[in-house]
Amino acid sequence: MVDFSKTILRALRGLIVVSIATPGIAAEVTGQLPRNDPPPLKQIATIVADIAIDEPYPVRVRGVVTWRRNRGIIIQQGQAGIWIDAHPAPQAGHWRGDEAVLQSIRPGMEVEVEGLASRGGYMPNILAHTIKVVGEGVEPAALPIDPRRFFTGGDCCLRVTTRGLVQGYRDDGYHWVLLLADGPLRFTALLPKELLDGSPQSLVDAEVRLVGVAVTHFNTRGEFLAPRLHIVRRDDISVEQPASGGAFDAALVPLTSIGHYRPLGGGRIRTRGTVTFSDPGQLLYVQDGSTGVRVQTESIDRYTIGDRVEVAGFVEIRGRVAALIEATVRRIAPGLPPEPLAIEPDTILRINADASRTGQLADPGDYQGCLVTFPAEVVDLQRSGMGGVVLLLAGETSLTAVAKPDVFAQLQSIEPGSSVQATGIIQFAVTEEDDRLQMARPFVVGRLQLLVRSASDIVITRAPSWWKPRRLAALLAAVAVVAAVASGWVVLLRRKVAAQLALIESKLQAEAATEERHRIAREFHDTLEQGLAAVSLRLDVAAYTATDDQSRQVLKQQRRLLSGLQTETRDFLWDLRDPIHVEGTLEESLSLQLRNLEELSAVPLDLSMNGRPSTPARLTHYHLLRIVREAVNNAITHAQATRISVRVDARKHPLTITVQDDGTGFDVASRSQAEGHFGIRGMEERARQIGASCEIKSGAGAGTTIVLQLPALLERPAGLGNGSPPAHAS
């Protein structure tokens, strides 16, 4: 009764419909809040704690303004702060306050805000209807930053203080965006230009004390990305330890030791080396012996490969190796282009792997960032958004050579199979999986990547062999002819088997004999024909693969091409001797089956599950997998599909499995009755065996949809014993 009364009261006050807005984006609001009945004062901490606001509700709060820009205001009450959005939206009845009052608000004032508490973009905020100045307030004391809160977004909208080392700065037009580091943690501080006399260059490499209001970078899902500090007053930034001098007054550290232990911590350092790669305004690579270092710099000066340079910057670990960021560079002396180090990728990996096992330094070096050269074979070339990659095989190591668009355009004429002498900057390409391993095992060697500087870095030493992809395609066509002959032989054999079964039918029950004939036809279709199709699909993958892992697998698969069909034959013979082994849930079995099929095809296979089906009887499980496999194989082999999806809906009875492709389609009636086409017939027979229905929808150019419905997943069809697959199932 109390809830009903509250509902009536809310209705009498007006219907409020709001679409949730982020700071700076107005919300749509309909209805009016009566001016003679304002909401009671509410604590800001209570609103902020309500992180799951389903629907905006009216609030009234008081707090001290800590930051203001345009129509956005941050106020704080005690140790809780909140964003106030005062953007106008007359069509929705949002802001209707006094513009003069809004424009007069400045940090330090105490204000009263009436509006709607909203979920906001990152944390709860208030969509202001009116703002009233109460008077001068007491500015809240700045809280020392707790890294656990600040670097996870917990200090958002609070006035805080911290120290940081200024590593660089940017200009966004209104602020100097200071790039700061607190130990290994980095953040930005926005300093209004009018608060600083002169250039912020004087702050670089200085230890500063900052006071400001913490805000956050967040994405469109409302997830925290990085912290940011808004500085409000001139005295909110003070230098506690000035920079030691100019950039090139920093301590000189050998290039081989820039990331090593230094008792005085992580300020700016200076080092020297020879330029091996230059991209003005972006980065350099400098080298000393068998040690190379990536240098990120804003300098647009052009450096020639071979120049001897001095670099001053800050150490950062990138890809698990030290690099220099926010660097200043100057030329010491010109020089001749350095000779690349002749070393095999196999040797680089072995040296680093040996060092990783012992926890010692790589000897004579790790070679990362160094200019190297080695013989290799071109496996494939593929264009990418950033230019292109050349897949190389050097000894036992496969690696990608990365080139910019203009360079890759000149490399595209290289034919796969060519032997080349590859030169470039060697890098360790660290993946997410490598990062996970790093957490458990500190020394992990990444995959190799070569940064190509120009087309002259890839020199052809031997033309490819006669066996090119086109000739290989011709060979495949011949194999297809042989496969067609074999298929014809299988059809004749099936007819002979059918004739023999006709003799047996006179002595056996008609139903049992018919079932045995259908089973034999299904098993021939599910093994020999699909094995031949797998050969074609695997070779398609070998011709068009683009990534390291896939290319390496394809090379191995090419070597074992014929053994794939033999393996399928052995699986069939095993099935003849013993029932198929079915384990796990239906979701796990389908997922494993689709992964296996996807390795044989370049067509993406998607599996989606709505609900969790109960574990089926073994025979039901078996036939479901066979029907899905047949449907997917048909789409891969015959439909020329670009995407195949398998959807399982177990939320209600009947259980529904849908296999859908966007291929060429076919006439269902004529295909299912055609001589020699047993796939459709086999799926329908398997469905009937487990009491399911199988509906096939298709048409020329309309793709194909197969819908399988099973009324009762756990019930075993009558007459099938213990629900195990037949003794000769494949």
N, C-alpha and C positions, 0 to 999 in steps of 0.2 A: 504494500500500500504506500509505503514511504517512497519507493522508487517511482511509482506511478505519479505521485504528487510532484516529485521533482521534474518528471517529464512534462507535466502540464505547465509548471512554472517556467520551464525552459522555453516551451512553446509560446507562452504569453510574452516572454521577453523578446522573442523574435527568432526566426529561423536563420541560422548562420551556416553558410556553405563556403568552405575554404579549400582551395587547392594549395598544398604545402609548398612553401617557397624557400629558397636558400637566401643567405644574406645578399642584399642588393637586387633581389627579384621579387616584385610585388605579388601578393596572393590575391586571388579572386574572392571577394567577400560580398555576400548579399545579406540584406537585413540591416537593422540599426540597433546599436546599444543605447538604451535610454540614458540621456544625460543626467536625469535626476535620480538614477539608481546605479551608481558606479559599483563595480565589484569591490569586495573588501581587499585591503592591502595584503599582498602575498609575499613571502620570502623568495628572493631570487634562487637561493639554494634549493628550495622545494621544486621550482620549475625546472631547473637544470637537471635535477635528479630524475625527472619524469622523462626518461629517454625513449619511451615507447608511446608517445602521444598519438592516439588514433585519429582524433578529430580536434582541431583548434578550439580553445575555450577562452572566455573573457578573463583578463587578469588586470591587476593594478599593482605596480611595484614602485619602490623608491630606491635610488642609488646615486653614487657619485660618478660623474662622467670621467672616464680615464683616457678615452680616445674618440676622435670624431673626424670624419672626412665625408664631404658632400652630404648625403642623406643617411649615412650609416653611422651609428653611435654605439660605443661599448660603455656600459655602466657596471659598477661593482658595488656589492653590498657585503661587507665582511670579507670572507674568503670565497665568494661566489660571484662570477661575472656573467654577463649575457649580452648578446648582440641585439640591438634595436634597429629594426628596419622601418624607415620612415619614407619609403618611396611612395609617390602618389599613384593611385589607381582609382580615379573618380568613378569609372564605370562599375567598379565593384564595391564602392564605399569603403575603401581602405583608409588612407591618411586623410583626415579632415581637420587637422590642427592648425595652429597659427603659424604661418610661414615666417613671420618676423621673429617669433620666439625660437623656432627651429634654427634659423640662421644665426641667432645670437649665442647659441649654446657653445661652450668651450670646456676643455678639461678642467676639473676642479669644482664645477657646479654640481649641486644636488638637484636632481630632477625627479618628477613623478610622471610615470608613463602608464597610459591606459591603452589596452589593445587586446590582441589575441595571442595566447601562447601557442606556438607552432612547433612542429617537429624540426623544421629547419633543414639545412643541407648537410651539416655535420653534427651539430648539437642543437638542443632546443633554443629557439629565439622568440622574440616578440614582434609581431606585426603591429606597429604603433597606429592608434587612432588619434591620440593627442599626447603632447608632451608639455608639462608645466614646470617652470623653474621654481624650485622651492627656496633656493638661496645658495650661498657659498657652502661647500661641504668640506669635509676633512678627507684629503686624498688618502686612500688605503696604502699602507706600507708595502713596499715591493718585497715579495717573497723570494728567498734564494731558490734558484732553480734546482729541482730534483730531477736528474736526468731520466729516471724511470718514468716520470710524468711528462716532462717537457718533450722528450723525443718519442713519445707515444700519443701526444695530443691531449694529455690530461690537464694541462695548464691553460687551455684555450680560454681567452677573454679575461685572464687574470694579469694583474700588474706584477711583474717579476724582475729579478736582477740576476746577472750572471757575468762571468768573465769569458773572454774568447780571444783567440789569436786571429787577427785579420790577415787573410791570405790573398784577397783580391777584392775587386769591386766591379759593378756594372752600372750603367746609366739607363733608367727606364723612362726618363723624361721629367719625372717629378721628384724622384728620390735617387740617392746613392744607395744602391743595393750592395751592402757589405757582405762578403763571403767569409764566414768565420768558422773556426774549428775549436771544439772543446775536447781536447785529446783526439781520439779517432772519430768523434761525432761531429758532423758538420751541419750548419744552419745558416740562415740569412737574416739580416737585420735591415729594415728600411729606414733610412735617415733622410728626412726632408732636406733638400738642397740648401734652403735658407738657414739651416741650423749649423752649417759648417762653412767656415771661412777658408777659401782656397780649395785645393784639390785633395780628394781622399787618398792620393798616392802616399801622403805623409803617414797615413795610418797603416799601410801595408807592412807586415811583420812586427806590428806593435801589439802588445797585450793590453786590451781595453776592458773597462768595466762598463756594462750596459744596464740601463733601466728602461723598461718598456712594457708594452702590452702584448702578450703572447696570442698569436692567431695561428691558423693552420692552412696548409694546402690540402685540399681533399678532392677526390674525383667525383664523377656524376653518380656514383653509387653511395656517396656519403662516407667513403673510407679515407682514413688519415694517410697522407703521403709524406709530409715533412713539416717541421715547425718553422715559424717565422716570428720575428720580433719587430713591433712598431715602436720607434723612438719618437717621443712627443716633444721634449724640451731640449734646449741646447746643453744643459748640464746633466742630461741623462746619459751622456757618453763622456768618459774620461779615460785618458791614457795612463795606465798603471806602470807599464814598462815600455819605453819608446823603442822603436826599431833601432837595430844596432848601427844603422847607417844606410847607405845606398844598397841597391840589390847586389852589387858586386863587392860589397864589404862583408858579405856573409862568409861563414867558415867554409874553406875549400875542402871538399870531400872527394876522394877518388871515385870515379864512375862505378867501379866494382864494389863500392861499399855504401852507396847512398841509402840503402834500407837497413843497414846494420845498426847494432847497438851504439847509441850516443848518450853519454851521461846527462847532457844538458837538454834533452828533450827534442821536440819536433818543430823548431822554428825553421826559417828559410835557410837553405844550404846552397852552395855553389859547387859546380863540377865542370869538367872539361871532357870533350870528346870530338870525334870526327863525324860529320853529317853523312848518313847513308840514305836518308829519305827526307823529303821536304814537301809539305803541303801548307803554303802560306796562310796564316790566320787560323790554322787548325792544329797541326802537330809537326814534330820532327822526330826522327830517330837518330840518336847519336851512339857511337860505338867506341869501345876501347878494348882491344884484344878480342876475347871471346865473350864479352859482356856488352849487351845493347840495352838502351833505355829509351822508353817512349817519353816525349816531352810535349805537353799540351801548352800552347801559347796563343795569345791573342795577337801577337806581332804579325804584321802583313809583310815584313821584310822577306826578301827572297834569298835563300841560301843555296849554294851550289853543292852538289854531292862531292865530298872530299874536303869541304871547308872545315877548318879547325875552329870550334866555337867554345864559348864559355856560357854556361847556363846557370841562372839563379832561380830557384823555385821551391815549392813545398812537396814533400814526399807523400805520395798516396799509393795504397796497394790496389792495383787494378789487375784482375785476372790472376790473382795470387802472385804478382811480381811488382816490385816497386817501380813507380813512374813519378815524373815531376809534373806538377800542375801549377797554373797561374805563374808561368815561368817568363822570365826576361832573358833574351838571348843576345849575344854580341859576337861578331866574328873576330877571332884572334888573328888568323892568317889563312889565306887561300891554300888549297892543296889539290893534289891529283885524286881522281876517284879511287877509292880503296879497292883492293882486290878482294872479291868475296871469298869466304872461308869454304874450302872444299870439304864437305862432310855429308855423309848419308843420313837421312832421317832416322833410319834404324839405329845408327850410332848415337844420335842425339837422344832418342828415347831410352836407349840402354844406359847411357851415362847418367841421365836424370833418374831412371829407375833404381840404379845401383846406389846413387846418393840418397834417394828416398828411403831405401831399406835400412841404410846405416845411420841416417840422420846427419850426414856430413855434407860439406860443400861439394857441388859438382866440380870435377877436375877434368879439363882446365877451366870449364865454365858451363853454364846451362845453355848457352847459345840463343836464348830467347831475346828477340830484338836485334839479332845480328844479321848481317848480310852474308848469306850462304849460297852455295851452288851445288847441284847434284844431278845425276842422270835420272830420268823418270820416263814413264810411258803415259800418254794421254788416254784416259778412259772415256771421258765425256766432257762436253762444254755446255753450259746452260746460262742463259741471261737471267739476271735478278734485278730487283728494284734499285740496287746501289751500283749496278754495272753488270758483272757476270763472274762466274767461277769456272775454273778448269779443274776437273777431277784428275788427280795424278796418282800413279802407283809407282812407288820408289822402293824396290826390294820387297819387303813384307809390309810396308807401311803405306796406307792410302791417306792422302791429304788433299785439301782444296787450295788452289791458288786463286786469290781474290784480286780482281782488277776493276778499275773505274770504267765508266761507260766508254770513253774514248779509247782506252787501252784494250778493252774487251772486244770492241768493234774490229780491231786489227788482228786479234787472236782467233776470231771465229772461223777463219779459213783453215785452221789446223784440223786435220782429220783425226778422229779417234783411232787409236792404235799406233800413232806416231811416237817414235822415240825422240825425246827432247833433252836439252840441258836447261834445267830450271834454275833461275836466280831470283832472289828476293829476300825480304825480311821475314825471318821465321818467327812464328808466334805460337803460343799454346792457347788453343781455343777451349775455354772452360765452359762446360755445360751445366745445367741445373743438377743433373745427376752427379757430376763431379763435385759440385758444391755440397751435396748431401753426403757424399763419401768423405769430403774434407772434414765434416763435423765429427765423424767417427775415427778417421785416420788422417792425421795432419799432413802427411806427405802423399799427395796424389798427383801423378803426371797427367796433364791434359792431352787432348788431341792436337795434332800439328796443323798449322795453317801458314800459307805463304802469301805475303803481301807483295804483289807484283808492281813495280814502279813504272815500267814502260813495256811496249811490245817486244823490245829487244831482250827482255829478261827470259823469254821462252824461245829457245833456238832449236829448230828441228835438226836432229842428227841422223834420222833414218825415217824414210817414208813408211806408212803403215803396210802391213801384209796384204796379200790379195783378198783375204777374208774380211770384207767390209760389210757393214750392215745390210746393204742392198743385196750383195751376193748371199749373205746369210738368209735374207728374206726369201731368195729364190730357192735355197736349200730347204727352207721351211715349207715352201709351196710343194716341193717334191715329197717331203715327209707327209704333207697333208694328203697328197694323192695316194701314197701308200696307206695312210690311215683310212681313206675312203674305201680302198680295196679291202682292207681288213674289216671295215664295217660291213661291206657287202658279204664277206665270208661269214661274219657273225650272223647276219640276217638269214643266210642259207642254213647255217647251223641251227639257228632258232627254229626254222621251219622243220628241219629234220627232227629236232627234239620234240616239236609239237606233234609230228607224225607218230613218233614213238609213244608219246603220252596218250595219243588217241587209242593205241592198242591197250595201254594200261588202264584207261578209263573204263573199258568193258569189264574189268575185273575188280575195280575199286569203286568206291562211292564217287558219284559225279562231282560233288562239291569239293572233296579232298583233292581229286585229280586236277580240277580247274585251278584251285589255290596253288598247287605245286607248280603248274605251268606258268601262272602269273608271277610267282616268286622268282623262278629262274630268269624270266624275261627282265624283271626289275634288277636283279643282281648283275646281269651282263651290262645293262645300261649304266648302273652306278659305279662300275669299276673301269672297264676297258675304255669306253668312250670318254669318260671324264678324265682319265689319265692322259689320253692323247691331247685333250683340250688344255690340260695343265702345262704340257710342253710348250705350246704356243704362247700361253700367258706368261710363263716365266721368261721367255726370250723377249717378249714385249717389254717387261720390266727392265731387262738388261740394256735395252736400247734407249730407254728414256729416263733412267734413274738419275738423281741429281745430288743426293746427299752422301756424306762420308759413309755412315753405317750401312745405308741401303746399298751403296755401290760395292762395298766390301762383301756384303752378303750375296749380291748379284754375281760377282766374280766367282764366289764359291759355288753358287747354284749352277752357273754355266759349266763349271767343271764336273758337276754331279748331275747334269741334265738328264742323261739316260737312266741314271739310277732312280730318279723320281718315279718313273713309270714302273720300274721293277718293284719299288717299295709299295706302290699301290696294289700291284699284283699279289705281293706277299701278304698284304693286309687282307685281301679278298680270300686267299687260301686259308689264312688263320680264322677268318670268320666262318669258313665252311667247316672247320673242325670244332670251333668253340663259340658260344654266344658272345656277342659284343659286350664289352665291359663298360657299363654306364655308371658314373659316379657324380656326386655333387648335385647342386640345384639345377633347375631348368635354365635359370639366368646364367649360371657359370658355364654350363655346357654350350648354350647358344653363343656366348661371348667367345669361348675358346674356338668353337667351330668357325665363327666369322673371322677371327684373327688368322686362322690357318688359311681360309679362303682368300683373305686380303693379301697374303704374301704371294699368291699366285696371280694377282691381278693388279692393274693400275687404277681400277674403279674403286672409289671410296665406299665402304660398307658401314652403315650406321645402325646401331641397336639401341632402342629405347624401351624402357619398362615402366608401365603404369601399374602399381601394385606389385605384390610379391606372390606368385603362384605357389601352391603347396607342392611338395615333392611328389612327382607322378610315379605310378608303377613302372617297373623297368621297361616293359614292352611299350607302354604308352610313351615314355621318355624317348625310347629308341626310334619309334616311328615319327614322332614330332621332329626330332633332329634330322631324320632322313628327308622328310618332306621339305623342311626349310633349306637343307643343303641342295636338293634338287631344284627348288625354285630360284635360289641365288645363282647356282651354276648355269641354269638356263639364261638368266639375265646377263651374266658375264659373257657367256659363249656366243649367244645368238642375238641379243637385243641391242648391242652397241650402246649400252646405257652409260651415262656419265655419273650416276649416283643411284645407289640401291639402299633402301631402308627396310629394316625389320622392326616392327612394333609389336609388343606383347602387352595386351590389356587384361589384367587379372583382377580388376577392381570389382567385377561382378560376373555372374554366370550368363552365358557361357564364356569360358576362356577363349580369347580371340588373338590369333597370330596373323599379322598382315605383312606380306612381302611385296614391296612396291618398287618399280623402276621407271625411269623416264626414257626407255628405249624405243625401238621402232614399232613394237607391238606386232600382233598377228591375229589371224582369224582362228578363234578358239575351236569352233566346231570342226573345221576342216583339218586343223592340225592334230587334234586329239584322236581322229579316226584314221590319220594317214599311216600308210604302211611303214614300219621301221621307226616310228616315233613312240617311244614307250615312256617318256618322262611324265607327261600329263596323266596317262593312264595309270602309271605306277603311283603317283601322288594320290589319285582318287582312291585306288585300291587300299593303300596304306591308311588313308583317312577312315574308310569304311571299317577296317579291322579294329580300330580303337573307338568306333562309335562317333566319329567326328564328321563334319561336313567340310568339303573343299570347293570353294567357288573361285573361278578364274574369270577375270574381267580384262579384256584387251581389245585392241583394234589397231588398224594400220596407223602408225604415227602417234598413237595415244598412250604408249607405254603399257605396262602390264601390272595388274594388282591381283594377288592371290590371297584370299581370306580363308583361314582355317579356324573353325569354331568347334570347341570341345565342351559339351555340356557339363560333364562331371570329371574333373581331373583325377580324382583319387579312386573312382570306381573302375574296376577291371571289367572289360567286355566279357560277356558270357562266353564260356567254352574255351577260354584261353589259359586255363590252369593258373599257375602262380604269377603270371604277368611277366615272365622273362622273355627276351627276344628268341625267335626261332633258332634252332641249333645250327643252321647254316646261313644266318643273316650276315650281310656285309654292310 
